[in-house]
């Protein structure tokens, strides 16, 4: 089976992954082509495996330009940027890299929550500007420990975040489409009710058409002027315009954001707001986690080449 396989790399990949793919079978890099459309038209039929990332994904046009494609192996846990309908229609299997990034994303979620609520980044800027000697220390912030935490999403990452939050003596409730009776936390069937109840709302659900703008103006209003939002999931889950409006009107106390609707573009209103912490989508960006993610992609490709199956298939 090995001799018949050929990989198309859709975008730049971390060197530890890119450098080892060629040991599995021949590789071509789509972004190296002077004219990608011409390249796909002339050579698209050569490729059986597509390597992409959770943010780059693969749209219908790309999938249909690869008539012999059998597997898409994605570096990342999210697969909302892959056209699942097109993949299924053409019999293409998909793999992602779940679990290996849970701890680091959860760590970042808690760090982002603490930074946002306690105003750490804002206080850092205050000191660096020389405002401390002139204006005194920053105003008192809000306590983190002992507060009520609402989780939007309680999958692999959400459960690790909830366990971290337990160390801060937080009361935890979560909203998902259906309850998970095996978990120790209370399920809240209504996202609006969860937002009204909690002090902090952490978004940790997949991005999908079903979750698009799930955190709406109504949800933000329910979270209220003393509430904080943290998003480590996908920017599409939050109505960004409604978020800007809620922050500017004082309907929301603050937000910590690792993801945005139109990455890498970030609305200027968020950049200029001292009650907002913005990060460049780095939830899984540790050397240890990225190495584990790359290794899992290689295992998926290797399994497909050897056996025609995947280690971590997306169902």
Buried (B, 14 or more C-beta within 10 A) or exposed (E): EEEEBBBBBBBEBBEBBBEBBEEBBEBBBBEEBEEBEEBBEEBBBBBBBBBBBBBBBBEBEBBBBBEBBBBBBBBBBBBBBBBBEBBEEBEBBBBBBBBBBBBBBBBBBBBBBBBBBBBBBBBEEBEEEEBEEEEEEBEEBBEBEEBBBBBBBBBBBBBBBBEBBBEBEBBBBBBBEEBBEEBEBEBBEEBBBBBBBBBBBBBBBBBBEEBBBBBBBEBBBBBBEEBBBBBBBBBBBBBBEBBBBBBEEEBBBBBBBBBBBEEEEBBEBBEEBEBBBBBEBEBBBBEEBBBBBBBBBBBBBBBBBEEEEBBBBBE
